[in-house]
Each structure stands twice: as structure tokens, then as C-alpha cells.
């Protein structure tokens, strides 16, 4: 499966920037039909990192995925690849 059909776009707010810096976590808006396993595989394939944990939240018509990376990978590096200025 194409990872970009699962991951729609990064979610960038003050809280998500704090998560990048403090907890090594990225936040994405994902396809509502995707499950945690699919999200994990999509992030690992798209950004060549290892994912430790995925939490999801559905609010309205959007589904957010909170993706925690393993300690050997830095969320800030992935954010820079995405073009996010943190």
C-alpha cells in the first residue's frame, strides 16, 4: 500500500511542535479508515524510521495519529525532511 494514501499531511500546532521536541513524537492527519498497524508501516516506509508506538484520535471528520519514534531516530530530523520549521 502506498504510504501517502494513509498519511495525508503533518499536523503542525504549538502542541505538536512541543511533542516533536520533548517526546520524540510526530502528529499526522491520516485516512480515517486506516488502523494503527497501517499507520506504523506507512510512517516507517515513507520516512525510513522505526516507530515505537501509535496513538489515534478521531475528532469530527479527521483522524490524528500521534507517532512516537524509537530513541535512535529523532522526530526533529523527520520534521526537517517534511519542510517544517520547528
C-alpha positions as CSV (number, residue, x, y, z in Angstrom):
1,X,0.0,0.0,0.0
2,X,1.2,3.5,-0.8
3,X,2.1,5.3,2.5
4,X,0.9,8.6,1.2
5,X,-2.7,7.2,0.9
6,X,-2.6,6.5,4.6
7,X,-0.7,9.7,5.7
8,X,-2.5,12.8,4.4
9,X,-0.4,15.6,5.9
10,X,1.6,16.6,9.0
11,X,-0.4,18.4,11.7
12,X,1.5,21.4,13.0
13,X,0.4,23.3,16.1
14,X,2.1,24.6,19.1
15,X,1.3,21.4,21.0
16,X,2.6,19.2,18.2
17,X,5.8,21.1,17.9
18,X,6.3,20.6,21.7
19,X,5.7,16.9,21.2
20,X,8.4,16.8,18.5
21,X,10.9,18.5,20.8
22,X,10.0,16.8,24.1
23,X,8.6,13.4,23.5
24,X,10.1,12.5,20.0
25,X,6.6,12.3,18.6
26,X,5.1,13.4,15.3
27,X,1.4,14.2,14.6
28,X,-0.2,13.4,11.2
29,X,-3.7,13.7,9.8
30,X,-4.3,10.2,8.4
31,X,-7.0,8.5,6.4
32,X,-10.0,7.8,8.6
33,X,-10.2,4.1,7.6
34,X,-6.5,3.4,8.4
35,X,-5.6,1.4,11.5
36,X,-2.6,1.7,13.8
37,X,-0.7,-1.0,12.1
38,X,-1.2,0.6,8.7
39,X,-0.1,4.0,10.0
40,X,3.0,2.5,11.6
41,X,4.0,0.7,8.4
42,X,3.3,3.9,6.3
43,X,5.5,6.1,8.5
44,X,8.3,3.6,8.6
45,X,8.3,3.2,4.8
46,X,7.9,6.9,4.0
47,X,10.5,8.3,6.3
48,X,12.8,5.3,6.9
49,X,12.4,5.4,10.7
50,X,11.3,2.9,13.4
51,X,8.0,3.6,15.2
52,X,7.7,2.7,18.8
53,X,4.0,3.5,19.3
54,X,1.0,4.9,17.5
55,X,-2.0,6.5,19.2
56,X,-5.0,7.8,17.3
57,X,-7.7,10.3,17.9
58,X,-10.9,10.9,15.8
59,X,-12.3,14.3,16.1
60,X,-15.0,15.4,13.7
61,X,-14.2,14.1,10.2
62,X,-10.4,14.0,10.8
63,X,-8.3,11.2,12.3
64,X,-5.0,12.3,14.0
65,X,-2.1,9.8,14.5
66,X,0.4,10.5,17.3
67,X,3.5,8.6,16.2
68,X,6.3,8.0,18.8
69,X,9.6,7.1,17.3
70,X,12.2,4.9,18.8
71,X,15.1,6.6,20.6
72,X,17.7,6.1,17.8
73,X,15.6,8.2,15.5
74,X,14.8,11.9,16.1
75,X,11.4,13.4,15.2
76,X,13.1,16.7,14.6
77,X,15.0,15.2,11.7
78,X,11.8,13.9,10.1
79,X,10.2,17.3,10.6
80,X,13.1,19.0,8.7
81,X,12.6,16.4,5.9
82,X,9.0,17.5,5.7
83,X,10.0,21.1,5.5
84,X,8.6,22.0,8.9
85,X,10.4,24.8,10.7
86,X,10.4,23.9,14.4
